[in-house]
């Protein structure tokens, strides 16, 4: 059985970048997923749900550097439940998302992508095929007679 989830929503705050005692980067994010609908009386209603998630290692640093409060994002990951006990002895639990992929939604925005070197490639810019790959950049300077596709 799979517990994967895909969400589209807005960041409610800037990603919070932290490092573990051993130096591993971790970023926490919170998003609001809103739904707008018409009720039985024909009035428009909106409800929001809030979700938290975690991103690790280089991915966390990329998220913290690239995304800010209010950014509409698409993410996919696995659901994970975390439990703890408060100082008063109350048991608490929360369901969070172990984020595997996250990026800006391009439905109402544009983005520019800059590739970062992979860990362990010595900063040489090699991306698998033995050669150097240029950083992909979205072209936005199309003339009136050019198609963007």
C-alpha positions as CSV (number, residue, x, y, z in Angstrom):
1,X,0.0,0.0,0.0
2,X,1.3,3.4,-0.9
3,X,1.0,6.6,1.2
4,X,2.2,9.1,-1.4
5,X,0.6,12.5,-1.6
6,X,0.7,15.4,-4.1
7,X,-0.3,18.9,-2.9
8,X,-0.5,22.3,-4.5
9,X,-0.7,25.3,-2.2
10,X,1.0,28.5,-1.0
11,X,3.9,28.7,1.5
12,X,2.6,30.3,4.7
13,X,6.1,31.3,5.8
14,X,9.7,31.2,4.4
15,X,11.2,27.7,4.6
16,X,13.0,27.2,7.9
17,X,16.5,25.9,7.2
18,X,18.3,24.2,10.1
19,X,21.3,21.8,10.4
20,X,21.5,18.7,12.5
21,X,24.4,18.3,15.0
22,X,26.3,16.3,12.3
23,X,25.8,19.1,9.8
24,X,23.0,17.7,7.6
25,X,20.7,20.4,6.2
26,X,16.9,20.2,6.9
27,X,14.2,22.6,5.9
28,X,10.7,22.7,7.3
29,X,7.9,24.2,5.2
30,X,4.2,24.8,5.8
31,X,1.7,25.3,3.0
32,X,-2.0,26.3,2.9
33,X,-4.1,24.3,0.4
34,X,-7.3,26.2,-0.3
35,X,-10.5,25.1,-1.9
36,X,-13.3,27.4,-3.3
37,X,-16.8,26.1,-3.9
38,X,-20.4,27.1,-4.1
39,X,-22.7,26.1,-1.2
40,X,-26.3,25.0,-1.6
41,X,-27.5,28.6,-1.5
42,X,-25.2,29.6,-4.4
43,X,-22.7,31.5,-2.1
44,X,-19.0,31.1,-2.7
45,X,-17.2,29.5,0.2
46,X,-13.4,29.0,0.8
47,X,-11.7,26.6,3.2
48,X,-8.0,26.1,3.8
49,X,-6.1,23.2,5.2
50,X,-2.5,23.5,6.5
51,X,0.2,21.0,6.0
52,X,3.8,20.8,7.2
53,X,6.7,18.9,5.6
54,X,10.4,18.3,5.7
55,X,13.1,18.3,3.1
56,X,16.6,17.1,3.7
57,X,20.3,17.6,2.6
58,X,21.1,19.6,-0.6
59,X,17.4,19.6,-1.5
60,X,16.7,21.5,1.7
61,X,19.3,24.2,0.9
62,X,17.9,24.6,-2.6
63,X,14.3,25.0,-1.2
64,X,15.4,27.6,1.4
65,X,17.3,29.6,-1.2
66,X,14.6,29.4,-3.9
67,X,11.2,29.6,-2.2
68,X,9.6,32.3,-0.1
69,X,6.4,33.0,1.8
70,X,3.5,33.2,-0.5
71,X,5.0,31.2,-3.3
72,X,2.6,28.7,-4.9
73,X,4.3,25.3,-4.9
74,X,3.6,21.8,-6.0
75,X,5.0,19.0,-3.8
76,X,5.0,15.3,-3.6
77,X,6.1,13.0,-0.8
78,X,5.2,10.4,1.7
79,X,2.9,10.9,4.7
80,X,4.5,10.2,8.1
81,X,3.1,10.3,11.6
82,X,5.3,11.7,14.4
83,X,4.3,11.2,18.1
84,X,5.7,12.7,21.3
85,X,4.8,13.5,24.9
86,X,4.7,17.0,26.3
87,X,6.4,18.0,29.5
88,X,3.0,17.8,31.1
89,X,2.6,14.1,30.1
90,X,0.1,14.7,27.3
91,X,0.5,12.5,24.2
92,X,0.6,14.4,20.9
93,X,0.9,13.4,17.3
94,X,1.0,15.1,13.9
95,X,1.0,13.8,10.3
96,X,3.7,15.4,8.2
97,X,5.0,15.1,4.6
98,X,8.4,13.6,4.0
99,X,8.9,15.7,0.8
100,X,10.5,14.0,-2.1
101,X,10.0,16.8,-4.7
102,X,8.9,20.4,-4.5
103,X,9.0,23.3,-6.8
104,X,7.1,26.5,-7.8
105,X,3.8,26.2,-9.6
106,X,3.9,27.8,-13.0
107,X,0.2,28.2,-13.4
108,X,0.3,31.9,-12.5
109,X,4.0,32.6,-12.4
110,X,7.3,32.0,-14.3
111,X,10.5,30.6,-12.9
112,X,14.2,30.5,-13.8
113,X,16.1,27.3,-13.1
114,X,19.8,27.2,-12.2
115,X,21.4,23.8,-11.9
116,X,23.6,23.2,-8.8
117,X,26.5,20.8,-8.9
118,X,25.8,17.3,-7.6
119,X,27.5,16.2,-4.4
120,X,30.6,14.3,-5.0
121,X,31.3,15.6,-8.5
122,X,34.1,17.8,-7.2
123,X,32.5,20.9,-8.5
124,X,33.4,20.0,-12.0
125,X,29.9,20.5,-13.3
126,X,29.7,16.9,-14.6
127,X,26.1,15.7,-14.7
128,X,26.3,12.0,-15.4
129,X,27.2,11.8,-19.1
130,X,30.8,12.5,-18.6
131,X,30.4,16.0,-20.0
132,X,29.5,19.3,-18.6
133,X,25.9,20.4,-18.9
134,X,25.0,24.0,-19.1
135,X,22.5,25.4,-16.6
136,X,19.0,25.3,-18.1
137,X,17.4,28.7,-18.4
138,X,13.8,29.4,-19.3
139,X,13.7,31.7,-22.4
140,X,11.3,34.6,-22.0
141,X,12.4,37.0,-24.8
142,X,10.2,35.6,-27.6
143,X,9.5,38.0,-30.5
144,X,6.0,38.6,-31.9
145,X,6.7,36.1,-34.7
146,X,8.2,33.4,-32.5
147,X,6.3,30.6,-30.7
148,X,7.4,29.8,-27.2
149,X,7.0,26.0,-27.9
